[in-house]
Every structure is written in C-alpha cells, then in structure tokens.
Amino acid sequence: MARAGKIGLLFGALLLSAGCADPARDRFERAEKELLSQKMEAALADYRYIARDHPQSRYAPAALLRQGDLYGGYYRNFPAALEAYDSLVYNYPRASEVPRALLRTAEIHLLQYLDPASAATDLERIRKEFPRFDRGDEVLFLLARAYGAAGEAERQGAVLFELVERFPKSNRAAEGRWMLAYSLLGQRRYADADREFRKLLYLAADRESTVQARWGMAQSLEGMGDLEGAIAQYEALRGEWGDPAYVAEKIERLKGRLREP
C-alpha cells in the first residue's frame, strides 16, 4: 500500500507539473532560439502563434514586437510591421514593449513613408506617456529629424537643445550638436550658430571635425558681417578644406568687400 501511495503521489505531481506548463513561454523560448539560429520563417510562425492563440499571455506583447521587427527589418514588409506594432500598442497599452513599438513605427513613417508628421506624433506620444523610456536620446534625435523634414525649424531646435542637455554623453547628442549648428545656420541665426560651432571646435577630436567646425564658424561670422573674423577662419582652412581654390576665392572675395568704401 505504501509503495502504491508513493507511485500515486509521483503520478499526481507529474500531472500537476504538466498542467502548470506555459505553452506560450515554451513557444516564445523556441522562437528566440530560432531567431538566433537565423531560422526566420520558423521564428515568425511561433511569434504569430503566441499573439494569435495566447493573447492573454505575458509573452504576447513581446511576440508582437518581435513579429513587427522581423517584418520590418528582415522581410521589409512595412505594412505588416505597422500592423503588428499597432496591435501591440492598442491591445497592451501598459506593456513595457509599447514605447519600443512606437519608436519603430515612427522610424517606418519617417524613413520609409517620408511622413514626418505621423512620425512626430508617435514620438511625442512616447515623450508624454513614457518619460523614463531608456532610449530617450533616440526618441529626441528622431523627433528632431522629423521636425526638420517637416520644415519646423523652431521645434527642431528646441528638441535638439533638449537632447544635448539631457544626454550630453550620448552618441545621438554628438550628432545632434552638428544638426543643431547647421539648423541655426540655415535659419540665419548666425550668432547662435557661431556659438554652437565654437563648442564643436572645442570638442573636436579629429581633423575632419575640426575642419567642419571652422567652416561653420566662418560661414556664421560671414553672415554676422564679421568679415575679418570670417577671413581668419577661412585662412585657417587653407590646405585643409577639400576645395582649396574655393577657399582662396572666398578669402579674396571677403577682402574685396573690406576694401569697399
């Protein structure tokens, strides 16, 4: 009887273990292994299975995010990618994967569909609803590009200032500094542009960056009417700029303006 009782307990434990198995988790783990092994079709099928057959699972939002990434990044099927991301955002608005889905959606809208307005809407939603998102520097950088593409220079400048101040050590901030300087130059805010190019010159760690910063300073000073200052910067570029003849021509032209009564 004692032996039979032990067998019964063991059998019951096995049944309980089987009943507690999470098919969505097992399928997700399998899909992750398939993804690492470059078995894209098998991985996509498993992610789709989880989202479709186990929508209440805690793995469903992650499966939809992976599904969207595969469609957009590997298959280049952007409508299918957007559908997956939209499903994630709509059905699981509190999931931790939502800001990443919105970021991916914004990238597709801006870079594939050339729709900066929709991209800006997605990114502003991240800023509002997920202020602690760990990719905030990417959000601000892409938002600046969206506003720039939409011709909203003032908004672009405000976002770039925020990017540089909040994430000073980010690679995106380094790119953002250049974008900000050239944006100010394009707006003919020459004094502000000169200030930003001087910062870039101070931070320059290589010859190319130094040359670009000096060129921006020269253009800014020229725009401000400081011809002597502009000439000094162009002179510093002699032999450094890719088109020496053009630099020499700029210098002579500005010297001629100085000689005018």
SULFENKA-V669514 format. One record per pair of residues at least 24 apart in sequence whose ideal C-beta (glycine too) atoms are under 10 Angstrom apart, sorted by the first residue. I is the first residue (numbers start at 0). J is the second residue. Records with the same first field share a line. If there is no record, write none. Layout:
# SULFENKA-V669514
I->J  J
This chain:
# SULFENKA-V669514
21->53  56  57  58
22->48  49  52  53  56  58
23->48  49  50  52  53  54  55  56  57  58  59  61  62
24->49  53  56  57  58
25->49  58
26->52  53  56  58  62
27->53  56  57  58  59  61  62  65
28->58
30->58  61  62  65  66  69
31->61  65
34->65  68  69  73
37->73
39->69  73  74
40->69  73  74
42->66  69  73
43->69  70  73  74  79
46->70  83
47->83
50->83  86  87  90
54->86  90  91
57->91  94
59->86  87  90  91  94  96
60->86  87  88  90  91  92  93  94  95  96  97  99  100
61->87  91  94  95  96  99
62->87  96
63->87  88  90  91  94  96  100
64->91  94  95  96  97  99  100  103
65->96
67->96  99  100  103  104  107
68->99  100  103
70->107
71->103  104  106  107  111
72->103
75->111
77->104  106  107  108  110  111  112
78->107  112
80->104  106  107  111
81->107  108  111  112
84->121
88->121  124
92->128
93->128
95->129  132
97->124  125  128  129  132
98->122  124  125  126  128  129  130  131  132  133  134  135  138
99->125  129  132  133  134
100->125
101->125  128  129  132  138
102->129  132  134  137  138  141
105->137  138  141  142  144  145
106->137  141  144
108->145
109->141  142  144  145  148  149
110->141  144  145  148
113->148
114->145  148  149
115->141  142  144  145  146  147  148  149  150  151
116->145  146  148  149  151
117->145
118->142  144  145  146  148  149
119->143  144  145  146  148  149  151  154  158
120->145
121->145
122->146  158
123->158
126->158  161
134->171
135->161  162  165  166  169  171
136->162  163  165  166  167  168  169  170  171  172  174  175
137->162  166  169  170  171
138->162  171
139->163  165  166  169  171  172  175
140->166  169  170  171  172  174  175  178
141->171
143->171  174  175  178  179  182
144->174  175  178
146->182
147->178  181  182  185
152->182  183  185  186  188
153->182  186
155->179  182  185  186
156->182  183  186  188  191
159->183  195
160->195
163->195  198
173->199  202  208
176->202  212
177->208  211  212  215
180->211  212  215  216  219
181->211  215  218
183->215  219
184->215  218  219  222
187->219  222  223
188->219  222
189->218  219  220  221  222  223  224  225
190->219  220  222  223  225
191->219
192->216  218  219  220  222  223
193->217  218  219  220  222  223  225  228  232
194->219
195->219
196->220  232
200->232
206->239
207->239
209->235  236  239
210->235  236  239  240  241
211->240
213->239  240
214->239  240  246
217->246  249  250  253
218->249
220->253
221->249  252  253  256
224->256
226->252  253  254  255  256  257
227->253  254  257
229->253  256
230->254  256  257
